[in-house]
Amino acid sequence: MKWKKSTTTPGKEPKPLWKKILSFLLKALIALIILIVVFLGVVYIVNKVSSKSELGKIQSYGQLVPVDGKKMNVLIQGEGEETIVLLPGFGTSAPALDFKLLIDELSPFYKVVAVEPFGYGLSDATDKERNTANIVSEVHEALQSLNIDRYILMGHSIAGIYGIDYVNKYENEVSAFVGIDSSVPTQGGMDVEFPLGAFKLLKNSGLGRLMVKMSADPYDGLAFDDATKKQMRMLTLKNSYSPTTLNEMKNIYPNFVAARSLSFPNNLPLMFFIQENNTGVKGWIPLHEEQIKDSVFGKVMTLEGDHYLHHTKYKEIAENFRMYMEEAKKTSR
């Protein structure tokens, strides 16, 4: 009779099934952690190398003017007798380029001045608190450096908050205010606590760059030329979630609250181009109608489009703005 040879070590019991499963899961977890660490390391290095490379590819535009011991970038186009000063919405990383389509429509008739506040476009960063008072003062100092002391103020989005403070402080300089889907101090939903720490991590780790690369192209289908689109993408990667931008984000709600005690001067021509169907903010049209109710020459015009109306409705904005200003002049005579 033949005896089967034992496959187990004498005196040693085989591992229970649950221990084998646990051992496998532990090894798989360790392997996953290693893969994640390697992935994050690659993302971090790629971001650092790409950021340095892109700095050399970003092309200069406009001119740098001295403001509070730093440099603020300002683009001037056109030689009209009247001047329009353009202010960007929050987080618009390259304002002068973002406004390009509208600037091209306005500049044959006006001198157009696109201001890039600190932390935006090619302007320096700043450690100074991003409250309305500082932002408004810095923009004004930039205009003073350029000897611009009479102008129409035109702004997008949060420029409605900074603008209402601006026109009250420098009422003798501003001849009209024009909002492009501009914010209203009393609009709801602004008491959000932003995850600033998470945004800072996205910036420093390189994951923010990865998210931008994987997201849909925000300029796809728009009339910008390819070179401008490329520059805006690089400036978005450079400026998004920067310390200056995050500080402004932290101050968004306090800035809205501070503006609630203000109103546009009654004798100031006031025009708003706003979304026809804004589903994100309750009462978007009535909020703007409330702002113009006491104005000697106020107007609200709705346009079909998204928040960045100047990307798609730049011709309509320019044309209707010119007609509005002609009417305002006749009314003031």
ZARO-133437 format. One record per residue (C-alpha): x, y, z; residue number from 1. Coordinates in Angstrom, 2 decimals, padded with zeros to 5 digits. Last residue first. Example, Ala and Ser with C-alpha at 12.3 -4.5 7.8 and 13.67 -1.06 7.14 Angstrom:
2
- c1 c2 c3 i
- 013.67 -001.06 007.14 2
- 012.30 -004.50 007.80 1
***
This chain:
333
- c1 c2 c3 i
- -028.73 118.75 -021.39 333
- -028.60 115.71 -019.08 332
- -031.26 113.82 -021.02 331
- -029.43 114.28 -024.33 330
- -026.22 112.96 -022.81 329
- -028.01 109.94 -021.37 328
- -029.54 109.15 -024.76 327
- -026.10 109.17 -026.40 326
- -024.76 107.00 -023.56 325
- -027.56 104.46 -024.06 324
- -026.95 104.27 -027.80 323
- -023.26 103.57 -027.19 322
- -024.07 100.94 -024.56 321
- -026.53 099.27 -026.91 320
- -023.88 098.86 -029.61 319
- -021.08 097.73 -027.29 318
- -023.24 095.26 -025.37 317
- -024.80 093.83 -028.53 316
- -021.40 093.35 -030.15 315
- -019.94 091.77 -026.99 314
- -022.80 089.31 -026.62 313
- -020.82 086.06 -026.65 312
- -017.79 086.51 -024.39 311
- -019.08 089.77 -022.88 310
- -022.04 087.87 -021.43 309
- -019.78 085.91 -019.10 308
- -022.59 084.90 -016.73 307
- -024.31 082.85 -019.43 306
- -026.33 083.97 -022.43 305
- -029.55 085.58 -023.57 304
- -029.43 089.28 -022.87 303
- -031.46 091.43 -020.49 302
- -031.17 095.22 -020.52 301
- -031.67 097.25 -017.34 300
- -031.65 101.05 -017.59 299
- -031.14 104.00 -015.27 298
- -031.17 107.68 -016.12 297
- -032.14 109.85 -013.18 296
- -031.52 106.83 -010.95 295
- -034.03 106.16 -008.17 294
- -035.27 102.80 -009.52 293
- -031.87 101.75 -010.90 292
- -030.77 099.41 -008.09 291
- -034.25 097.93 -007.65 290
- -034.28 096.96 -011.32 289
- -031.03 095.13 -010.70 288
- -032.50 093.01 -007.90 287
- -035.69 092.57 -009.92 286
- -033.68 090.90 -012.74 285
- -031.79 088.44 -010.54 284
- -034.80 087.53 -008.40 283
- -033.27 084.34 -007.03 282
- -029.66 083.76 -008.05 281
- -028.60 080.54 -009.77 280
- -031.39 080.30 -012.34 279
- -030.24 083.38 -014.25 278
- -032.43 083.52 -017.34 277
- -032.13 086.82 -019.20 276
- -028.61 087.38 -018.00 275
- -027.74 090.98 -017.29 274
- -026.56 094.15 -019.03 273
- -026.96 096.89 -016.43 272
- -026.95 100.65 -017.01 271
- -026.59 103.56 -014.59 270
- -026.23 107.26 -015.39 269
- -025.20 108.88 -012.07 268
- -027.55 111.54 -010.66 267
- -029.10 109.19 -008.10 266
- -025.71 108.13 -006.70 265
- -025.47 104.32 -006.61 264
- -026.42 102.84 -003.26 263
- -024.40 101.84 -000.21 262
- -025.24 100.24 003.16 261
- -025.36 096.80 001.58 260
- -021.79 097.20 000.28 259
- -020.23 096.18 003.61 258
- -022.20 092.90 003.56 257
- -020.99 092.06 000.06 256
- -017.38 092.76 001.05 255
- -017.74 090.62 004.17 254
- -019.04 087.78 001.92 253
- -016.21 087.97 -000.60 252
- -013.35 088.49 001.87 251
- -012.15 084.87 002.02 250
- -012.29 084.74 -001.79 249
- -010.10 087.85 -001.95 248
- -007.58 086.11 000.29 247
- -007.74 083.05 -001.93 246
- -007.00 085.19 -004.98 245
- -003.95 086.79 -003.36 244
- -002.65 083.44 -002.08 243
- -003.02 081.96 -005.58 242
- -005.98 079.66 -006.19 241
- -005.96 080.39 -009.93 240
- -003.19 082.77 -011.03 239
- -000.66 080.65 -012.91 238
- -003.00 077.96 -014.28 237
- -005.42 080.66 -015.43 236
- -002.53 082.63 -016.92 235
- -001.55 079.59 -018.98 234
- -005.12 079.05 -020.20 233
- -005.52 082.74 -021.04 232
- -002.33 082.72 -023.11 231
- -003.47 079.67 -025.07 230
- -006.87 081.19 -025.75 229
- -005.21 084.39 -026.98 228
- -003.01 082.41 -029.41 227
- -005.99 080.40 -030.65 226
- -008.05 083.46 -031.58 225
- -010.99 084.34 -029.35 224
- -014.42 084.01 -031.00 223
- -015.77 081.41 -028.59 222
- -016.45 077.78 -029.57 221
- -014.25 076.33 -026.84 220
- -013.14 079.01 -024.41 219
- -014.15 077.17 -021.23 218
- -012.27 074.03 -022.44 217
- -013.89 071.08 -020.68 216
- -012.08 069.86 -017.59 215
- -009.25 067.30 -017.56 214
- -006.48 069.88 -017.97 213
- -008.05 072.18 -015.39 212
- -008.35 069.32 -012.90 211
- -004.72 068.31 -013.50 210
- -003.57 071.87 -012.92 209
- -005.51 071.98 -009.64 208
- -003.95 068.65 -008.67 207
- -000.53 070.31 -008.85 206
- 000.06 069.82 -005.14 205
- 000.44 073.52 -004.30 204
- -002.69 074.71 -006.10 203
- -004.99 071.86 -005.07 202
- -003.72 072.18 -001.49 201
- -004.53 075.90 -001.47 200
- -008.03 075.13 -002.76 199
- -008.51 072.57 000.02 198
- -007.38 075.06 002.65 197
- -009.70 077.73 001.28 196
- -012.77 075.52 001.53 195
- -015.19 078.43 000.90 194
- -017.70 079.30 003.60 193
- -020.75 080.49 001.69 192
- -022.59 083.61 002.88 191
- -023.08 084.77 -000.72 190
- -026.24 082.80 -001.40 189
- -028.63 085.71 -001.73 188
- -028.30 088.99 -003.60 187
- -028.38 092.11 -001.42 186
- -025.04 093.61 -002.51 185
- -025.81 093.12 -006.23 184
- -023.26 091.45 -008.51 183
- -022.78 092.53 -012.12 182
- -024.09 090.69 -015.14 181
- -022.09 093.27 -017.09 180
- -022.58 096.46 -015.08 179
- -022.22 099.97 -016.50 178
- -021.52 102.96 -014.28 177
- -021.50 106.53 -015.57 176
- -019.46 109.79 -015.40 175
- -017.01 108.62 -012.71 174
- -014.46 111.22 -011.59 173
- -016.53 113.47 -009.34 172
- -018.12 110.48 -007.62 171
- -014.78 109.09 -006.50 170
- -015.69 107.53 -003.16 169
- -019.34 106.83 -004.00 168
- -018.48 105.60 -007.48 167
- -015.86 103.21 -006.06 166
- -018.07 101.68 -003.38 165
- -020.74 100.80 -005.93 164
- -018.02 099.58 -008.27 163
- -016.40 097.15 -005.80 162
- -019.71 095.34 -005.39 161
- -020.73 095.52 -009.06 160
- -017.14 094.59 -009.92 159
- -018.16 091.24 -008.42 158
- -019.69 090.29 -011.80 157
- -018.30 092.38 -014.67 156
- -017.42 096.06 -014.63 155
- -017.74 099.29 -016.59 154
- -016.72 102.61 -015.04 153
- -017.11 105.56 -017.40 152
- -014.21 107.95 -017.12 151
- -012.72 111.24 -015.89 150
- -009.41 111.36 -013.99 149
- -006.96 109.32 -016.05 148
- -003.49 110.71 -015.39 147
- -001.95 107.25 -015.87 146
- -000.64 107.10 -012.29 145
- -004.06 108.38 -011.18 144
- -005.67 105.42 -012.93 143
- -003.41 103.00 -011.06 142
- -004.10 104.80 -007.78 141
- -007.83 104.41 -008.36 140
- -007.45 100.67 -008.91 139
- -005.41 100.43 -005.69 138
- -007.96 102.40 -003.63 137
- -010.83 100.25 -004.89 136
- -009.01 097.02 -004.02 135
- -007.98 098.29 -000.59 134
- -011.45 099.52 000.39 133
- -013.18 096.45 -001.02 132
- -011.24 094.03 001.14 131
- -008.45 091.96 -000.28 130
- -006.06 092.29 002.66 129
- -002.55 093.26 001.53 128
- -000.22 090.34 000.84 127
- 000.01 091.28 -002.82 126
- 000.57 089.56 -006.17 125
- 001.95 091.57 -009.06 124
- -000.07 092.29 -012.18 123
- 000.28 090.18 -015.34 122
- -003.28 088.86 -015.29 121
- -004.82 089.05 -011.83 120
- -003.27 088.85 -008.35 119
- -003.28 092.63 -007.97 118
- -006.02 094.20 -010.07 117
- -005.86 093.96 -013.90 116
- -007.30 097.21 -015.26 115
- -008.65 097.37 -018.80 114
- -008.61 100.96 -020.09 113
- -010.66 101.65 -023.22 112
- -010.33 104.98 -025.03 111
- -013.62 105.13 -026.85 110
- -015.17 104.91 -030.33 109
- -012.97 102.45 -032.27 108
- -012.06 100.92 -028.87 107
- -015.53 099.63 -028.00 106
- -015.85 096.60 -030.28 105
- -012.22 095.48 -029.87 104
- -012.53 095.95 -026.11 103
- -015.58 093.67 -026.06 102
- -013.73 090.83 -027.79 101
- -010.62 091.41 -025.66 100
- -012.36 091.42 -022.25 99
- -010.87 088.05 -021.26 98
- -007.50 089.21 -022.58 97
- -007.42 092.30 -020.36 96
- -008.87 090.30 -017.46 95
- -006.41 087.37 -017.45 94
- -007.25 085.21 -014.42 93
- -010.91 086.09 -014.11 92
- -011.22 084.88 -010.51 91
- -013.68 087.54 -009.37 90
- -015.15 089.62 -012.17 89
- -013.06 092.11 -014.05 88
- -012.97 095.94 -014.10 87
- -013.04 097.95 -017.35 86
- -012.40 101.69 -017.40 85
- -014.08 103.47 -020.32 84
- -012.65 106.79 -021.49 83
- -014.32 109.45 -023.61 82
- -012.47 111.37 -026.33 81
- -011.67 108.18 -028.19 80
- -008.10 106.99 -028.67 79
- -008.38 103.21 -028.55 78
- -006.68 100.52 -026.47 77
- -005.11 100.74 -023.01 76
- -004.10 097.60 -021.10 75
- -003.18 098.00 -017.43 74
- -000.88 095.79 -015.36 73
- -000.26 096.72 -011.73 72
- 003.28 096.92 -010.36 71
- 004.15 097.20 -006.66 70
- 005.03 099.95 -004.18 69
- 001.39 100.82 -003.55 68
- 000.68 101.10 -007.29 67
- 003.30 101.76 -009.96 66
- 002.09 101.12 -013.55 65
- 002.87 098.13 -015.76 64
- 001.80 098.36 -019.38 63
- -000.46 096.39 -021.67 62
- 000.59 093.01 -023.00 61
- 003.47 090.70 -022.16 60
- 003.55 087.15 -023.46 59
- 003.42 084.10 -021.22 58
- 005.79 081.51 -022.70 57
- 008.64 081.90 -020.22 56
- 006.30 081.54 -017.25 55
- 004.90 078.45 -018.96 54
- 008.13 076.48 -018.48 53
- 008.30 077.23 -014.76 52
- 004.67 076.21 -014.29 51
- 005.18 073.07 -016.39 50
- 008.18 071.92 -014.34 49
- 006.44 072.53 -011.01 48
- 003.16 071.00 -012.16 47
- 004.89 067.94 -013.66 46
- 006.79 067.45 -010.39 45
- 003.63 067.63 -008.25 44
- 001.62 065.35 -010.56 43
- 004.50 062.81 -010.61 42
- 004.73 062.84 -006.83 41
- 000.96 062.52 -006.49 40
- 001.02 059.46 -008.78 39
- 003.97 057.90 -006.93 38
- 002.24 058.40 -003.59 37
- -001.02 057.01 -004.99 36
- 000.77 053.96 -006.45 35
- 002.56 053.31 -003.17 34
- -000.72 053.56 -001.27 33
- -002.33 051.13 -003.72 32
- 000.52 048.62 -003.31 31
- 000.22 048.85 000.48 30
- -003.53 048.32 000.22 29
- -003.08 045.32 -002.08 28
- -000.56 043.78 000.33 27
- -002.99 044.27 003.23 26
- -005.88 042.85 001.21 25
- -003.89 039.75 000.36 24
- -002.85 039.20 003.97 23
- -006.44 039.64 005.15 22
- -007.66 037.12 002.56 21
- -005.02 034.60 003.63 20
- -005.92 035.19 007.27 19
- -009.61 034.65 006.54 18
- -008.83 031.34 004.80 17
- -007.10 029.88 007.88 16
- -003.38 029.35 007.48 15
- -002.30 025.68 007.40 14
- -001.35 024.12 010.79 13
- 002.32 023.53 011.58 12
- 003.43 020.49 013.66 11
- 004.82 018.63 010.65 10
- 004.99 020.96 007.69 9
- 002.07 020.35 005.43 8
- 002.06 018.66 002.07 7
- 001.92 015.10 003.58 6
- 003.09 012.38 001.23 5
- 000.34 009.98 000.32 4
- 000.98 006.38 001.51 3
- 001.27 003.51 -000.95 2
- 000.00 000.00 000.00 1
***
